[in-house]
Amino acid sequence: MSNVSAPATPDAALALALLSLRRERHQTQEDLAHAAGLTVTAYARIERGSANPTWTTVRRIANALEVTIGELGHAVERHIDPTD
């Protein structure tokens, strides 16, 4: 069994994807945070790329955005910097 650790730096592509999806849905950070069961501060840190969310948090955010994990994954892929 191998150990997999979280990346040392937050994923900028996830942050950009969340920002884009939230804006497309005309939601505020507060609206989305509350729908996902997060504090506004916690959600804002994820969307700014200052924090790495847990898998559970990602699922809760996807549910709040009314997208599947797969759709969120595709949104993240569109925001990946090819030079990374």
PERARA-V395209 format. One record per residue. RES is the residue in one letter. PHI is phi in radians with two decimals (999 if undefined). BURIAL is I if it has 24 or more other C-alpha atoms within 12 Angstrom, else O. D_LAST is the distance of its C-alpha to the last C-alpha in Angstrom with 2 decimals. Layout:
# PERARA-V395209
res = <RES,RES>
phi = <PHI,PHI>
burial = <BURIAL,BURIAL>
d_last = <D_LAST,D_LAST>
This chain:
# PERARA-V395209
res = <M,S,N,V,S,A,P,A,T,P,D,A,A,L,A,L,A,L,L,S,L,R,R,E,R,H,Q,T,Q,E,D,L,A,H,A,A,G,L,T,V,T,A,Y,A,R,I,E,R,G,S,A,N,P,T,W,T,T,V,R,R,I,A,N,A,L,E,V,T,I,G,E,L,G,H,A,V,E,R,H,I,D,P,T,D>
phi = <999,-1.74,-1.62,-2.06,-1.84,-1.19,-1.05,-1.16,-1.98,-1.06,-1.47,-1.10,-1.16,-1.11,-1.01,-1.15,-1.12,-1.12,-1.03,-1.09,-1.11,-1.11,-1.14,-1.02,-1.64,0.97,-1.82,-1.49,-1.04,-1.10,-1.01,-1.18,-1.00,-1.14,-1.12,-1.59,1.31,-2.01,-1.34,-1.07,-1.07,-1.10,-1.11,-1.05,-1.12,-1.18,-1.18,-1.41,1.41,-1.76,-2.52,-1.71,-1.34,-1.31,-1.03,-1.05,-1.15,-1.05,-1.09,-1.15,-1.17,-1.02,-1.07,-1.13,-1.45,1.05,-2.23,-1.41,-1.05,-1.09,-1.13,-1.12,-1.04,-1.13,-1.11,-1.11,-1.02,-1.17,-1.84,-1.27,-1.39,-1.12,-1.51,-1.34>
burial = <O,O,O,O,O,O,O,O,O,O,I,I,I,I,I,I,I,I,I,I,I,I,O,O,O,O,O,O,I,O,O,I,I,O,I,I,O,I,O,O,O,I,I,I,I,I,I,I,O,O,I,I,I,O,O,O,O,I,I,I,I,I,O,I,I,O,O,O,O,O,O,I,O,O,I,I,O,O,O,O,O,O,O,O>
d_last = <27.25,23.82,22.51,19.27,18.30,16.44,13.05,13.96,12.19,12.80,10.65,10.34,10.46,13.62,15.05,14.82,16.24,19.02,19.89,20.16,22.22,24.40,25.19,26.00,28.50,29.92,29.58,29.41,27.33,30.72,31.67,28.56,28.65,32.32,31.90,29.30,31.54,29.29,30.17,28.94,27.39,25.43,24.16,23.36,21.22,19.15,18.92,18.01,15.11,17.34,18.21,17.20,19.89,21.76,22.09,25.51,24.32,21.78,24.77,27.01,24.75,24.42,28.22,28.75,26.74,28.80,25.94,25.36,22.50,21.63,21.72,19.53,17.00,17.18,16.79,13.58,12.25,13.40,11.31,7.81,5.65,5.47,3.85,0.00>
